[in-house]
């Protein structure tokens, strides 16, 4: 999942930026170092406001999970816009909208522990909660899950 907390990654310059995140943990293979670095970037300069638009999901994953490079990507057009001054809260809502379990996104817990924002849904003031619930139902109907019991993404 890529969300508001990862936006700072695009602002990196130099050697680390060129490595991208293929070498999680800057070559160590330890994803926790990558998460710590993203959190540090957000602590150093938080965003004033984040507007997430054009939300899409790819049920085939970032590398399309198929040998045929010309295979059609299975995109889900979420048709939603999220806005917040709290990057952790917006990523938490994005995670729930996608149907993921919050504990499957370790960056959310790291950012919460670092005091960057809130990742507890009960404490997020979500305007339009009824619309959010109806929108999730629309997504469920428009994009049947790819596996039994999933909504509409792989891990449900």
VMD Tcl script that builds the backbone (N, CA, C; Angstrom):
set m [mol new atoms 468]
animate dup $m
set s [atomselect $m all]
$s set {name element resname resid chain x y z} {
  {N N UNK 1 A 0.841 -1.173 0.000}
  {CA C UNK 1 A 0.000 0.000 0.000}
  {C C UNK 1 A 0.882 1.230 0.000}
  {N N UNK 2 A 0.549 2.169 -0.839}
  {CA C UNK 2 A 1.245 3.439 -0.864}
  {C C UNK 2 A 0.240 4.519 -0.513}
  {N N UNK 3 A 0.576 5.335 0.442}
  {CA C UNK 3 A -0.345 6.379 0.872}
  {C C UNK 3 A 0.385 7.645 1.236}
  {N N UNK 4 A -0.216 8.410 2.128}
  {CA C UNK 4 A 0.304 9.724 2.499}
  {C C UNK 4 A 1.667 9.638 3.182}
  {N N UNK 5 A 1.867 8.651 4.031}
  {CA C UNK 5 A 3.141 8.554 4.743}
  {C C UNK 5 A 4.312 8.316 3.797}
  {N N UNK 6 A 4.045 7.709 2.655}
  {CA C UNK 6 A 5.121 7.407 1.710}
  {C C UNK 6 A 5.370 8.555 0.724}
  {N N UNK 7 A 4.576 9.615 0.803}
  {CA C UNK 7 A 4.751 10.722 -0.136}
  {C C UNK 7 A 6.139 11.348 -0.066}
  {N N UNK 8 A 6.728 11.390 1.121}
  {CA C UNK 8 A 8.064 11.986 1.268}
  {C C UNK 8 A 9.129 11.229 0.495}
  {N N UNK 9 A 8.884 9.971 0.195}
  {CA C UNK 9 A 9.883 9.187 -0.527}
  {C C UNK 9 A 10.235 9.860 -1.847}
  {N N UNK 10 A 9.252 10.465 -2.494}
  {CA C UNK 10 A 9.501 11.156 -3.760}
  {C C UNK 10 A 10.333 12.414 -3.612}
  {N N UNK 11 A 10.493 12.922 -2.395}
  {CA C UNK 11 A 11.271 14.139 -2.194}
  {C C UNK 11 A 12.745 13.851 -1.908}
  {N N UNK 12 A 13.117 12.574 -1.864}
  {CA C UNK 12 A 14.514 12.210 -1.596}
  {C C UNK 12 A 15.380 12.496 -2.812}
  {N N UNK 13 A 16.575 12.919 -2.539}
  {CA C UNK 13 A 17.547 13.177 -3.605}
  {C C UNK 13 A 18.807 12.373 -3.337}
  {N N UNK 14 A 19.584 12.147 -4.374}
  {CA C UNK 14 A 20.878 11.524 -4.186}
  {C C UNK 14 A 20.849 10.014 -4.286}
  {N N UNK 15 A 21.856 9.395 -3.684}
  {CA C UNK 15 A 22.076 7.960 -3.794}
  {C C UNK 15 A 20.890 7.148 -3.297}
  {N N UNK 16 A 20.349 7.494 -2.135}
  {CA C UNK 16 A 19.244 6.713 -1.586}
  {C C UNK 16 A 18.039 6.731 -2.516}
  {N N UNK 17 A 17.786 7.897 -3.101}
  {CA C UNK 17 A 16.646 8.013 -4.019}
  {C C UNK 17 A 16.837 7.094 -5.214}
  {N N UNK 18 A 18.066 6.973 -5.679}
  {CA C UNK 18 A 18.318 6.138 -6.844}
  {C C UNK 18 A 18.177 4.651 -6.513}
  {N N UNK 19 A 18.388 4.277 -5.267}
  {CA C UNK 19 A 18.213 2.878 -4.878}
  {C C UNK 19 A 16.745 2.499 -4.850}
  {N N UNK 20 A 15.883 3.493 -4.798}
  {CA C UNK 20 A 14.455 3.304 -4.629}
  {C C UNK 20 A 14.241 2.414 -3.410}
  {N N UNK 21 A 13.172 1.680 -3.345}
  {CA C UNK 21 A 13.000 0.836 -2.169}
  {C C UNK 21 A 13.112 -0.639 -2.501}
  {N N UNK 22 A 13.757 -0.941 -3.638}
  {CA C UNK 22 A 13.979 -2.340 -3.982}
  {C C UNK 22 A 14.891 -2.995 -2.946}
  {N N UNK 23 A 15.793 -2.227 -2.350}
  {CA C UNK 23 A 16.674 -2.757 -1.311}
  {C C UNK 23 A 16.196 -2.304 0.044}
  {N N UNK 24 A 15.021 -2.785 0.455}
  {CA C UNK 24 A 14.473 -2.394 1.754}
  {C C UNK 24 A 15.568 -2.385 2.799}
  {N N UNK 25 A 15.522 -1.384 3.646}
  {CA C UNK 25 A 16.548 -1.277 4.671}
  {C C UNK 25 A 17.884 -0.909 4.069}
  {N N UNK 26 A 17.831 -0.249 2.904}
  {CA C UNK 26 A 19.031 0.236 2.232}
  {C C UNK 26 A 20.062 -0.865 2.058}
  {N N UNK 27 A 19.594 -1.973 1.505}
  {CA C UNK 27 A 20.466 -3.084 1.178}
  {C C UNK 27 A 20.530 -4.165 2.239}
  {N N UNK 28 A 19.953 -3.928 3.413}
  {CA C UNK 28 A 20.025 -4.916 4.486}
  {C C UNK 28 A 18.913 -5.950 4.381}
  {N N UNK 29 A 17.841 -5.629 3.633}
  {CA C UNK 29 A 16.695 -6.518 3.555}
  {C C UNK 29 A 15.758 -6.360 4.739}
  {N N UNK 30 A 16.030 -5.417 5.630}
  {CA C UNK 30 A 15.212 -5.211 6.822}
  {C C UNK 30 A 14.206 -4.087 6.558}
  {N N UNK 31 A 12.952 -4.457 6.312}
  {CA C UNK 31 A 11.927 -3.482 5.967}
  {C C UNK 31 A 11.701 -2.486 7.113}
  {N N UNK 32 A 12.020 -2.867 8.355}
  {CA C UNK 32 A 11.822 -1.953 9.482}
  {C C UNK 32 A 12.675 -0.698 9.346}
  {N N UNK 33 A 13.868 -0.825 8.766}
  {CA C UNK 33 A 14.710 0.352 8.558}
  {C C UNK 33 A 14.066 1.305 7.553}
  {N N UNK 34 A 13.461 0.736 6.523}
  {CA C UNK 34 A 12.746 1.550 5.532}
  {C C UNK 34 A 11.566 2.266 6.188}
  {N N UNK 35 A 10.810 1.564 7.027}
  {CA C UNK 35 A 9.671 2.171 7.725}
  {C C UNK 35 A 10.147 3.260 8.682}
  {N N UNK 36 A 11.241 2.999 9.395}
  {CA C UNK 36 A 11.789 4.018 10.295}
  {C C UNK 36 A 12.196 5.269 9.525}
  {N N UNK 37 A 12.776 5.065 8.344}
  {CA C UNK 37 A 13.203 6.212 7.543}
  {C C UNK 37 A 11.995 7.024 7.077}
  {N N UNK 38 A 10.942 6.352 6.626}
  {CA C UNK 38 A 9.733 7.073 6.222}
  {C C UNK 38 A 9.144 7.850 7.395}
  {N N UNK 39 A 9.127 7.242 8.562}
  {CA C UNK 39 A 8.608 7.934 9.747}
  {C C UNK 39 A 9.472 9.147 10.089}
  {N N UNK 40 A 10.785 8.997 10.000}
  {CA C UNK 40 A 11.683 10.118 10.298}
  {C C UNK 40 A 11.435 11.275 9.328}
  {N N UNK 41 A 11.206 10.962 8.066}
  {CA C UNK 41 A 10.930 12.014 7.092}
  {C C UNK 41 A 9.641 12.753 7.456}
  {N N UNK 42 A 8.634 12.024 7.918}
  {CA C UNK 42 A 7.371 12.644 8.302}
  {C C UNK 42 A 7.494 13.428 9.610}
  {N N UNK 43 A 8.368 12.991 10.505}
  {CA C UNK 43 A 8.601 13.763 11.739}
  {C C UNK 43 A 9.334 15.061 11.430}
  {N N UNK 44 A 10.290 14.985 10.502}
  {CA C UNK 44 A 11.078 16.173 10.172}
  {C C UNK 44 A 10.218 17.252 9.525}
  {N N UNK 45 A 9.283 16.859 8.693}
  {CA C UNK 45 A 8.408 17.846 8.041}
  {C C UNK 45 A 7.094 17.172 7.701}
  {N N UNK 46 A 6.118 17.393 8.557}
  {CA C UNK 46 A 4.787 16.851 8.299}
  {C C UNK 46 A 4.115 17.663 7.198}
  {N N UNK 47 A 3.158 17.055 6.540}
  {CA C UNK 47 A 2.398 17.766 5.521}
  {C C UNK 47 A 1.362 18.661 6.190}
  {N N UNK 48 A 1.091 19.801 5.593}
  {CA C UNK 48 A 0.053 20.692 6.108}
  {C C UNK 48 A -1.329 20.102 5.842}
  {N N UNK 49 A -1.484 19.511 4.677}
  {CA C UNK 49 A -2.738 18.849 4.311}
  {C C UNK 49 A -2.422 17.833 3.216}
  {N N UNK 50 A -3.129 16.730 3.244}
  {CA C UNK 50 A -2.962 15.694 2.221}
  {C C UNK 50 A -4.310 15.467 1.564}
  {N N UNK 51 A -4.326 15.519 0.254}
  {CA C UNK 51 A -5.530 15.193 -0.516}
  {C C UNK 51 A -5.180 13.990 -1.371}
  {N N UNK 52 A -5.849 12.894 -1.108}
  {CA C UNK 52 A -5.615 11.679 -1.884}
  {C C UNK 52 A -6.757 11.542 -2.880}
  {N N UNK 53 A -6.399 11.646 -4.143}
  {CA C UNK 53 A -7.404 11.486 -5.188}
  {C C UNK 53 A -6.940 10.382 -6.128}
  {N N UNK 54 A -7.763 10.078 -7.070}
  {CA C UNK 54 A -7.441 9.051 -8.068}
  {C C UNK 54 A -7.014 7.750 -7.402}
  {N N UNK 55 A -7.685 7.403 -6.312}
  {CA C UNK 55 A -7.362 6.158 -5.620}
  {C C UNK 55 A -7.694 4.972 -6.518}
  {N N UNK 56 A -6.713 4.136 -6.710}
  {CA C UNK 56 A -6.924 2.914 -7.476}
  {C C UNK 56 A -6.260 1.765 -6.725}
  {N N UNK 57 A -6.652 0.592 -7.060}
  {CA C UNK 57 A -6.025 -0.601 -6.506}
  {C C UNK 57 A -5.752 -1.553 -7.655}
  {N N UNK 58 A -4.720 -2.325 -7.525}
  {CA C UNK 58 A -4.349 -3.299 -8.542}
  {C C UNK 58 A -4.399 -4.679 -7.899}
  {N N UNK 59 A -5.421 -5.443 -8.228}
  {CA C UNK 59 A -5.579 -6.757 -7.616}
  {C C UNK 59 A -4.473 -7.720 -8.020}
  {N N UNK 60 A -3.719 -7.384 -9.019}
  {CA C UNK 60 A -2.626 -8.257 -9.435}
  {C C UNK 60 A -1.314 -7.882 -8.750}
  {N N UNK 61 A -1.333 -6.854 -7.926}
  {CA C UNK 61 A -0.135 -6.450 -7.194}
  {C C UNK 61 A 0.751 -5.542 -8.019}
  {N N UNK 62 A 1.806 -5.018 -7.394}
  {CA C UNK 62 A 2.646 -4.027 -8.067}
  {C C UNK 62 A 3.380 -4.559 -9.286}
  {N N UNK 63 A 3.596 -5.862 -9.347}
  {CA C UNK 63 A 4.309 -6.422 -10.488}
  {C C UNK 63 A 3.409 -7.281 -11.351}
  {N N UNK 64 A 2.113 -7.145 -11.174}
  {CA C UNK 64 A 1.077 -7.794 -11.965}
  {C C UNK 64 A 1.026 -9.312 -11.820}
  {N N UNK 65 A 1.959 -9.915 -11.092}
  {CA C UNK 65 A 1.947 -11.335 -10.734}
  {C C UNK 65 A 1.702 -12.298 -11.886}
  {N N UNK 66 A 1.953 -11.888 -13.083}
  {CA C UNK 66 A 1.791 -12.803 -14.215}
  {C C UNK 66 A 3.032 -12.739 -15.090}
  {N N UNK 67 A 3.319 -13.829 -15.779}
  {CA C UNK 67 A 4.503 -13.876 -16.629}
  {C C UNK 67 A 4.326 -13.047 -17.897}
  {N N UNK 68 A 3.088 -12.871 -18.332}
  {CA C UNK 68 A 2.802 -12.121 -19.550}
  {C C UNK 68 A 2.791 -10.620 -19.238}
  {N N UNK 69 A 3.838 -9.914 -19.657}
  {CA C UNK 69 A 3.959 -8.483 -19.364}
  {C C UNK 69 A 2.873 -7.651 -20.034}
  {N N UNK 70 A 2.232 -8.209 -21.050}
  {CA C UNK 70 A 1.162 -7.480 -21.741}
  {C C UNK 70 A -0.212 -7.777 -21.146}
  {N N UNK 71 A -0.255 -8.575 -20.089}
  {CA C UNK 71 A -1.540 -8.917 -19.478}
  {C C UNK 71 A -2.197 -7.661 -18.909}
  {N N UNK 72 A -3.509 -7.634 -18.999}
  {CA C UNK 72 A -4.266 -6.497 -18.503}
  {C C UNK 72 A -4.159 -6.435 -16.975}
  {N N UNK 73 A -3.910 -5.257 -16.470}
  {CA C UNK 73 A -3.862 -5.050 -15.029}
  {C C UNK 73 A -5.287 -4.980 -14.507}
  {N N UNK 74 A -5.527 -5.629 -13.396}
  {CA C UNK 74 A -6.870 -5.693 -12.814}
  {C C UNK 74 A -7.055 -4.535 -11.825}
  {N N UNK 75 A -7.305 -3.341 -12.358}
  {CA C UNK 75 A -7.469 -2.157 -11.522}
  {C C UNK 75 A -8.878 -2.050 -10.974}
  {N N UNK 76 A -8.966 -1.565 -9.771}
  {CA C UNK 76 A -10.233 -1.197 -9.155}
  {C C UNK 76 A -10.224 0.318 -9.039}
  {N N UNK 77 A -11.183 0.966 -9.652}
  {CA C UNK 77 A -11.302 2.414 -9.546}
  {C C UNK 77 A -12.153 2.712 -8.321}
  {N N UNK 78 A -11.536 3.228 -7.285}
  {CA C UNK 78 A -12.203 3.407 -6.002}
  {C C UNK 78 A -13.191 4.577 -6.033}
  {N N UNK 79 A -12.959 5.551 -6.915}
  {CA C UNK 79 A -13.856 6.708 -7.034}
  {C C UNK 79 A -14.070 7.404 -5.699}
  {N N UNK 80 A -12.986 7.732 -5.033}
  {CA C UNK 80 A -13.074 8.405 -3.739}
  {C C UNK 80 A -11.959 9.435 -3.631}
  {N N UNK 81 A -12.192 10.432 -2.822}
  {CA C UNK 81 A -11.180 11.423 -2.485}
  {C C UNK 81 A -11.124 11.485 -0.966}
  {N N UNK 82 A -9.925 11.422 -0.425}
  {CA C UNK 82 A -9.725 11.531 1.011}
  {C C UNK 82 A -8.887 12.773 1.290}
  {N N UNK 83 A -9.170 13.439 2.389}
  {CA C UNK 83 A -8.450 14.658 2.737}
  {C C UNK 83 A -8.242 14.693 4.248}
  {N N UNK 84 A -7.033 15.044 4.680}
  {CA C UNK 84 A -6.743 15.108 6.107}
  {C C UNK 84 A -5.464 15.899 6.346}
  {N N UNK 85 A -5.337 16.404 7.567}
  {CA C UNK 85 A -4.073 17.000 7.994}
  {C C UNK 85 A -3.208 15.956 8.692}
  {N N UNK 86 A -3.750 14.769 8.934}
  {CA C UNK 86 A -3.058 13.687 9.625}
  {C C UNK 86 A -2.766 12.570 8.625}
  {N N UNK 87 A -1.502 12.430 8.249}
  {CA C UNK 87 A -1.110 11.429 7.250}
  {C C UNK 87 A -1.399 10.004 7.714}
  {N N UNK 88 A -1.241 9.743 9.010}
  {CA C UNK 88 A -1.493 8.397 9.529}
  {C C UNK 88 A -2.988 8.092 9.465}
  {N N UNK 89 A -3.804 9.061 9.835}
  {CA C UNK 89 A -5.259 8.853 9.794}
  {C C UNK 89 A -5.739 8.608 8.371}
  {N N UNK 90 A -5.232 9.374 7.417}
  {CA C UNK 90 A -5.682 9.197 6.036}
  {C C UNK 90 A -5.240 7.831 5.500}
  {N N UNK 91 A -4.041 7.379 5.871}
  {CA C UNK 91 A -3.601 6.053 5.442}
  {C C UNK 91 A -4.403 4.953 6.136}
  {N N UNK 92 A -4.825 5.202 7.372}
  {CA C UNK 92 A -5.670 4.237 8.083}
  {C C UNK 92 A -7.016 4.094 7.377}
  {N N UNK 93 A -7.619 5.219 7.020}
  {CA C UNK 93 A -8.909 5.180 6.318}
  {C C UNK 93 A -8.732 4.545 4.942}
  {N N UNK 94 A -7.645 4.860 4.256}
  {CA C UNK 94 A -7.368 4.255 2.950}
  {C C UNK 94 A -7.245 2.732 3.084}
  {N N UNK 95 A -6.580 2.280 4.137}
  {CA C UNK 95 A -6.420 0.850 4.390}
  {C C UNK 95 A -7.776 0.178 4.589}
  {N N UNK 96 A -8.630 0.809 5.381}
  {CA C UNK 96 A -9.964 0.254 5.627}
  {C C UNK 96 A -10.821 0.275 4.368}
  {N N UNK 97 A -10.712 1.340 3.587}
  {CA C UNK 97 A -11.475 1.441 2.345}
  {C C UNK 97 A -11.079 0.328 1.384}
  {N N UNK 98 A -9.792 -0.013 1.371}
  {CA C UNK 98 A -9.317 -1.093 0.518}
  {C C UNK 98 A -9.661 -2.475 1.047}
  {N N UNK 99 A -10.109 -2.534 2.301}
  {CA C UNK 99 A -10.476 -3.818 2.878}
  {C C UNK 99 A -9.331 -4.547 3.538}
  {N N UNK 100 A -8.217 -3.882 3.746}
  {CA C UNK 100 A -7.076 -4.522 4.395}
  {C C UNK 100 A -7.215 -4.483 5.907}
  {N N UNK 101 A -6.623 -5.449 6.561}
  {CA C UNK 101 A -6.519 -5.444 8.009}
  {C C UNK 101 A -5.457 -4.417 8.387}
  {N N UNK 102 A -5.735 -3.609 9.386}
  {CA C UNK 102 A -4.784 -2.559 9.771}
  {C C UNK 102 A -3.420 -3.123 10.157}
  {N N UNK 103 A -3.397 -4.280 10.809}
  {CA C UNK 103 A -2.113 -4.837 11.233}
  {C C UNK 103 A -1.302 -5.415 10.068}
  {N N UNK 104 A -1.868 -5.429 8.860}
  {CA C UNK 104 A -1.114 -5.891 7.697}
  {C C UNK 104 A -0.259 -4.775 7.096}
  {N N UNK 105 A -0.400 -3.551 7.619}
  {CA C UNK 105 A 0.371 -2.399 7.145}
  {C C UNK 105 A 1.246 -1.920 8.303}
  {N N UNK 106 A 2.458 -2.474 8.449}
  {CA C UNK 106 A 3.289 -2.146 9.612}
  {C C UNK 106 A 3.673 -0.664 9.705}
  {N N UNK 107 A 3.666 0.051 8.600}
  {CA C UNK 107 A 4.002 1.471 8.632}
  {C C UNK 107 A 3.020 2.254 9.504}
  {N N UNK 108 A 1.751 1.850 9.527}
  {CA C UNK 108 A 0.760 2.558 10.342}
  {C C UNK 108 A 1.104 2.475 11.826}
  {N N UNK 109 A 1.504 1.309 12.287}
  {CA C UNK 109 A 1.866 1.144 13.698}
  {C C UNK 109 A 3.165 1.883 14.020}
  {N N UNK 110 A 4.132 1.820 13.110}
  {CA C UNK 110 A 5.395 2.535 13.321}
  {C C UNK 110 A 5.151 4.032 13.445}
  {N N UNK 111 A 4.332 4.565 12.558}
  {CA C UNK 111 A 4.052 6.007 12.572}
  {C C UNK 111 A 3.288 6.410 13.829}
  {N N UNK 112 A 2.359 5.575 14.268}
  {CA C UNK 112 A 1.612 5.860 15.500}
  {C C UNK 112 A 2.559 5.870 16.694}
  {N N UNK 113 A 3.423 4.862 16.793}
  {CA C UNK 113 A 4.385 4.802 17.906}
  {C C UNK 113 A 5.319 6.002 17.904}
  {N N UNK 114 A 5.628 6.516 16.712}
  {CA C UNK 114 A 6.509 7.682 16.602}
  {C C UNK 114 A 5.771 8.997 16.837}
  {N N UNK 115 A 4.474 8.932 17.107}
  {CA C UNK 115 A 3.716 10.141 17.409}
  {C C UNK 115 A 3.390 11.004 16.204}
  {N N UNK 116 A 3.393 10.403 15.018}
  {CA C UNK 116 A 3.136 11.176 13.793}
  {C C UNK 116 A 1.648 11.410 13.594}
  {N N UNK 117 A 0.824 10.466 14.030}
  {CA C UNK 117 A -0.619 10.606 13.835}
  {C C UNK 117 A -1.362 9.455 14.475}
  {N N UNK 118 A -2.650 9.384 14.176}
  {CA C UNK 118 A -3.526 8.393 14.813}
  {C C UNK 118 A -3.874 7.265 13.843}
  {N N UNK 119 A -3.777 6.026 14.316}
  {CA C UNK 119 A -4.117 4.875 13.482}
  {C C UNK 119 A -5.230 4.041 14.103}
  {N N UNK 120 A -5.948 4.598 15.025}
  {CA C UNK 120 A -7.047 3.898 15.693}
  {C C UNK 120 A -8.365 4.430 15.141}
  {N N UNK 121 A -9.098 3.627 14.352}
  {CA C UNK 121 A -10.317 4.106 13.701}
  {C C UNK 121 A -11.323 4.758 14.658}
  {N N UNK 122 A -11.427 4.257 15.875}
  {CA C UNK 122 A -12.391 4.815 16.825}
  {C C UNK 122 A -12.080 6.271 17.182}
  {N N UNK 123 A -10.839 6.691 16.967}
  {CA C UNK 123 A -10.435 8.054 17.321}
  {C C UNK 123 A -10.286 8.968 16.104}
  {N N UNK 124 A -10.638 8.469 14.943}
  {CA C UNK 124 A -10.568 9.275 13.720}
  {C C UNK 124 A -11.957 9.839 13.443}
  {N N UNK 125 A -12.038 11.143 13.345}
  {CA C UNK 125 A -13.312 11.810 13.069}
  {C C UNK 125 A -13.531 11.776 11.557}
  {N N UNK 126 A -14.267 10.775 11.114}
  {CA C UNK 126 A -14.504 10.572 9.687}
  {C C UNK 126 A -15.812 11.238 9.297}
  {N N UNK 127 A -15.706 12.325 8.581}
  {CA C UNK 127 A -16.909 13.008 8.100}
  {C C UNK 127 A -17.493 12.166 6.972}
  {N N UNK 128 A -18.791 11.998 6.991}
  {CA C UNK 128 A -19.429 11.222 5.936}
  {C C UNK 128 A -19.330 9.727 6.148}
  {N N UNK 129 A -19.388 9.285 7.403}
  {CA C UNK 129 A -19.244 7.854 7.698}
  {C C UNK 129 A -20.297 7.021 6.978}
  {N N UNK 130 A -21.550 7.517 6.931}
  {CA C UNK 130 A -22.601 6.764 6.235}
  {C C UNK 130 A -22.275 6.622 4.756}
  {N N UNK 131 A -21.753 7.689 4.157}
  {CA C UNK 131 A -21.361 7.616 2.747}
  {C C UNK 131 A -20.194 6.648 2.563}
  {N N UNK 132 A -19.280 6.639 3.521}
  {CA C UNK 132 A -18.142 5.716 3.473}
  {C C UNK 132 A -18.643 4.267 3.455}
  {N N UNK 133 A -19.591 3.965 4.336}
  {CA C UNK 133 A -20.157 2.619 4.411}
  {C C UNK 133 A -20.872 2.257 3.115}
  {N N UNK 134 A -21.647 3.172 2.571}
  {CA C UNK 134 A -22.344 2.917 1.307}
  {C C UNK 134 A -21.354 2.754 0.162}
  {N N UNK 135 A -20.285 3.526 0.187}
  {CA C UNK 135 A -19.287 3.433 -0.868}
  {C C UNK 135 A -18.583 2.075 -0.829}
  {N N UNK 136 A -18.284 1.578 0.372}
  {CA C UNK 136 A -17.694 0.240 0.473}
  {C C UNK 136 A -18.646 -0.811 -0.090}
  {N N UNK 137 A -19.946 -0.647 0.161}
  {CA C UNK 137 A -20.934 -1.584 -0.390}
  {C C UNK 137 A -20.938 -1.506 -1.911}
  {N N UNK 138 A -20.858 -0.292 -2.472}
  {CA C UNK 138 A -20.815 -0.113 -3.926}
  {C C UNK 138 A -19.569 -0.801 -4.503}
  {N N UNK 139 A -18.426 -0.656 -3.836}
  {CA C UNK 139 A -17.212 -1.314 -4.303}
  {C C UNK 139 A -17.370 -2.833 -4.281}
  {N N UNK 140 A -17.982 -3.345 -3.227}
  {CA C UNK 140 A -18.201 -4.787 -3.099}
  {C C UNK 140 A -19.054 -5.304 -4.258}
  {N N UNK 141 A -20.081 -4.528 -4.622}
  {CA C UNK 141 A -20.979 -4.945 -5.704}
  {C C UNK 141 A -20.338 -4.752 -7.078}
  {N N UNK 142 A -19.560 -3.692 -7.236}
  {CA C UNK 142 A -18.957 -3.385 -8.533}
  {C C UNK 142 A -17.762 -4.269 -8.862}
  {N N UNK 143 A -17.028 -4.667 -7.838}
  {CA C UNK 143 A -15.810 -5.455 -8.031}
  {C C UNK 143 A -15.860 -6.683 -7.133}
  {N N UNK 144 A -16.494 -7.747 -7.594}
  {CA C UNK 144 A -16.525 -8.956 -6.766}
  {C C UNK 144 A -15.105 -9.370 -6.404}
  {N N UNK 145 A -14.941 -9.888 -5.202}
  {CA C UNK 145 A -13.614 -10.257 -4.708}
  {C C UNK 145 A -12.912 -11.249 -5.597}
  {N N UNK 146 A -11.593 -11.233 -5.544}
  {CA C UNK 146 A -10.815 -12.138 -6.382}
  {C C UNK 146 A -10.639 -13.505 -5.732}
  {N N UNK 147 A -10.887 -13.619 -4.453}
  {CA C UNK 147 A -10.869 -14.908 -3.760}
  {C C UNK 147 A -12.105 -14.978 -2.875}
  {N N UNK 148 A -12.484 -16.179 -2.501}
  {CA C UNK 148 A -13.667 -16.342 -1.650}
  {C C UNK 148 A -13.526 -15.526 -0.373}
  {N N UNK 149 A -14.534 -14.727 -0.073}
  {CA C UNK 149 A -14.538 -13.935 1.147}
  {C C UNK 149 A -13.734 -12.664 1.088}
  {N N UNK 150 A -13.155 -12.347 -0.043}
  {CA C UNK 150 A -12.324 -11.140 -0.106}
  {C C UNK 150 A -13.169 -9.938 -0.491}
  {N N UNK 151 A -12.717 -8.807 -0.098}
  {CA C UNK 151 A -13.378 -7.541 -0.434}
  {C C UNK 151 A -12.352 -6.548 -0.875}
  {N N UNK 152 A -12.548 -5.906 -1.941}
  {CA C UNK 152 A -12.474 -6.589 -3.220}
  {C C UNK 152 A -11.037 -6.941 -3.529}
  {N N UNK 153 A -10.135 -6.691 -2.570}
  {CA C UNK 153 A -8.723 -7.029 -2.780}
  {C C UNK 153 A -8.392 -8.383 -2.184}
  {N N UNK 154 A -7.245 -8.880 -2.575}
  {CA C UNK 154 A -6.823 -10.239 -2.290}
  {C C UNK 154 A -6.921 -10.645 -0.834}
  {N N UNK 155 A -6.381 -9.828 0.081}
  {CA C UNK 155 A -6.328 -10.309 1.461}
  {C C UNK 155 A -7.568 -9.909 2.258}
  {N N UNK 156 A -8.539 -9.291 1.590}
  {CA C UNK 156 A -9.807 -8.982 2.225}
  {C C UNK 156 A -9.661 -8.011 3.359}
}
mol reanalyze $m
mol bondsrecalc $m
mol representation Tube
mol addrep $m
